[in-house]
Every structure is written in C-alpha cells, then in structure tokens.
Amino acid sequence: MSLEAIPKNLHRHVDKLKSQGIYITDEEAEEVYMYCLRKMEVAEVEVPEEYINLLYPDELKNYILRRGINACTILRQMEDAICV
C-alpha cells in the first residue's frame, strides 16, 4: 500500500511529519485518510473536498498523539509486570 489513495495535495502533511522525524507509515496515513472520509460521511459534511483539507492534518496529529499515549501505557504496564 502507498499514498496513492490519498489526494496529492494532502501528501504534504505526511511529508511534513516525516521531515520532523515522526515515523508514520504510508498504510497509517491512508488509514487516517479513510477515517476522515468516514467521519465526513457520518457528519454529512456539505463540501467534503474543502473540509478534508482541515480535517486530515488534525486527524494525523491526533493519530500520532494516541499512538504515543498507547505506547507509554504499554511500557508502564510492562514495567509494572517486570517489577512485581
């Protein structure tokens, strides 16, 4: 899988994250894009072509944040299991 499913004008957001040293796979970026499409469908957004430009970068940031929080939680759980 690659960024082919994501419109070219949105690639810059993924490239920006990667240039900042934030690791995100093309599959993850596409998963976030598909999530955005579904979110707009459920919300019945009137102009999805414009709204995706606002939604996608925010959802990418949210995804990275959630992934970091989940990783910290897993590490804490492992630490607790080892220390017991």
C-alpha angles and dihedrals in degrees: 000000000000141000090282093108091056119079112254093241089064095051089083091070092056091044090051092054091048092049088054090056095256110142115224125153124225088245091056091048090051091047089055090049092052089048089054091051091051092046091053091047093053092045090047092229109199098214106029093166089066099034094054088065089062099035102047099060091046093049090048089055091046090050092051091048093049091047090053093048091048091050091051091049092051091049091051091050090050091049091051091049093050096045095050 
